[in-house]
């Protein structure tokens, strides 16, 4: 069984193509590299299936974009060999090299945005997140290998029109997840 990664998410399904937070969403100057599951700050994040923690690293930082808060990413190699990056966590409770079972907690969602620093000069999708009151989420990417090609990558987005060979759409994977309350 594949566990839904955020039991407290506002929806138990990934965003539809073209919706805010959907895979490869066109953000005018960039493309979204994953899927966002909106949830309250502090929501638990669970490992969807058994995996090995490869890396814990900063994901967003105000030193890169002033409207970002400091968040972290956990990169996990699944038994299938695929790699998940679970990001925009405020707190991480796992360490690299640890093998975990499906459903194990890995951390807690943080607020990726500081709404008071989002202005009309900020990217439109960032302004929309603030208007929709979605400053906190779990960002999930799926890769064929690790590390992925990151030459044109920043904060969960690629600044190119073509999907990198190593990047996969996690929508179907998430559609097969079972929410904890079922």
N, C-alpha and C positions, 0 to 999 in steps of 0.2 A: 504494500500500500504506500502511496505517495501522499504525505501530509500537506495540507494547506499551510503555507509558511507563516501566515499572520492571522491567528484565530480572531483577533479584534478588528480586522479590516472592515471597512465600510461596505465592501462587496466581496462575495466569495467567487468571483470570476474575474479574469483579466479584462482590461479595457478592450473594446472592439477597435478594429483598424480605423485609424483617423482620429479617435478620441484622444484627449489629453492623457498622456502616460502610456499610449500604445506603442508597440514595437515599430521601429523605423518611422515614427511620426515625423512629418516634415515640419521642422521648426524654423523654416526660412533659411537660416544660415548654417544649420546643422541637422542631423538626424538622430533620433533617440535610439540608443543601443540596447534597450531592454524594455521591461514592462514595469510600471509603477502601480503598487497596491497601496491606496491611501488608508491611513489608520491614525489614531490618536498618538501623540507623543507618549513614549513609555510602553507602547504595545510590545509584547513578547514576539520574538522571531524564532521560529522553529526550523530545524533542518528538515527539508522535505523527504529525504531518503538517506540511507546510510552513506557516509562519506568521510574523507580524510581532509582535515583543515590544512590547506596549503599556505595560506597567507592571511594576515590581518594587516590592513594598511589604511592610511588616511584616504578619504574619498573626495570630500569637499572641504574647503577651508576659506575663511575670509581673507587670507593672504593671497588667494588666487582670484576670487571674485568677492567684492565687499559685501554683497547681499547673501553670501553663503555662510552658514554656521559650520563648525568643524564636525564632520561625520566620518564614519569608518566603513570599510568594506571587508567582508569575510569571503575568501575564495576557497571553494570546496571542490575536490575531485570526487565525483560519484562513482559507484561501482561499475557503471557502464563505460567509464572513461571520460564522460563529458564533464565539463567544469561549470559550476554555478558561481556567480559573483552576487552576493547578497549585500546591498549597500544602503547607505544613508542611516546607519546605526549610530546612536549617541553613545551607547555602552556596548562593549563586546565582552563576553564571558568565556571565550574559548581561546586556545593558543594553537599556533601552527604545529603540525605533527600529530595532533590528536585525532583519533578515529572516533566517530560518533554514530549512534543509531538514529534512524528516522524518528522525528518528533522531539529530538533533544533541543533544548533552548540554546541559542548561540548569542543572543544579545537583545537589545531594546531599541526601538525606533526613536530617532531624534527629529528635531525640526531642521530640515536642510536649509530653510530660508529664514532670513531676518527680515520680516515684512517692512519694518521701518526704514530699511535701506533699499527697498525696491522702488524704482522711480520710472518715469516715462521713458528714460533712456535704457532701461533694462530690457532684455529680450521679451517679446510678446508672450511667449509661453510662461515665463516667470511671472509676468504681471497677471496672467490668467490664473495661475496657481494661487496667488494672493487673493484675487477677487473671489475665487471659488472656495477660499479658506482651506486649501490643501497644502500647507507648508511642510507637512510630515508624511512620509511614505516609506515603503520598502521598495527599493529599486533592484530588479532581478535581471541579470544578464546570463546567457547561456553560450558557452564557447566549446568548440571542438578540441581545442588545445589550450595550454597555458604556458607562458603568458601570451595573450592575444596581441595582434598587431596594434600598437597604440601610437603610431606616428601622428595621426590626426584625431586623437581621442582626448576628451576632457570632460570630467564630471558626468559620465553616463551618456555622452553624445559623441558622434563622429562628425567631423567637418568635411564630409565628402558625400557624394550621391550614391555610390555603389556600396552595397553591403560587403564588408570584409569577409574573406573566405572562412575565417575561423569563427565568425559570429553567427549564432542561430537565433531564431525567433522562439522565445520561451512560452508563447501563448498556448500552444497545444499541450506542452508539458504541464502548465498550470491548470488547464482545463481538466486534466486527468487527476488532479489532486483531490483528496478527500478532506473536507472541512472537519475539524475536531468534534463538532457537535453532531455529526452523522454517525 
